[in-house]
Amino acid sequence: MFDAVKETVARWRAQAQVEAMSDRECADLGVGRDTLRRHAGMPPTVEARMSQMAAVQGVDMSRLRHDRDSYLEAVETCDSCGVTKRCKSFLARPDSPAAEAAFCPNSTLYSQPALARTASVKD
């Protein structure tokens, strides 16, 4: 219970920081204020779940984060995902095979060769 309260307060603070930013600061980040608002309001579990699913599907998260537009799209897709319960169940299995992750709305993005992990790259 207390963790949920702490998480809510952290999101409120993040929202306040976004509102306090100037238009110039938003532009310097390369994203609009609406995008910042959406991301500031997301629970941290969204990115954690997204990262887990990406790892199962062989994605190098540093490569995905480097492509800002794809990263933002993936996070927003994960946040609005309609199969969260299925995703959590899938990720709870220790050896979930990537072939069974096709239900993930980000699976097409994750299948891009440019995002694939290489043997020498670690998250």
C-alpha positions, 0 to 999 in steps of 0.5 A, a space after each residue: 500500500 505504501 509503495 503505491 502511495 509513494 509511486 503516486 506522489 512521484 508521478 505527481 512530482 514528475 507532472 509538476 516538473 513537466 508543467 514547470 518546464 519552459 517551451 524551450 526546455 521541452 524543445 531541447 528534449 526533442 519532445 512535446 509537452 503532451 508527450 512529456 505529460 504522458 510519460 511522467 504519468 506512467 507507472 514505472 512498471 510500464 517500462 520495466 515490463 516493456 524491457 522484460 518483453 524486449 529482452 525475451 524477444 532479443 532486443 538490445 534496450 540501449 539500441 532501442 533507447 537510442 532511437 528516441 521515436 521508436 522508444 517513445 512509441 514502444 513505451 506508449 504502446 506498452 502503456 496502452 496495451 490491452 493484453 497486460 494480464 497475458 503479458 505479466 503471466 507470460 513474463 512470469 514464466 522463467 523460460 518464456 520462448 520468444 516465439 510465444 510473444 507474438 501477442 505483444 503489440 510491440 513484437 513487430 518493432 522488437 523484430 527489427 534487426 537493427 534492435 537485435 542483441 549481439 553477443 558482445 552487447 549487454 543491457 
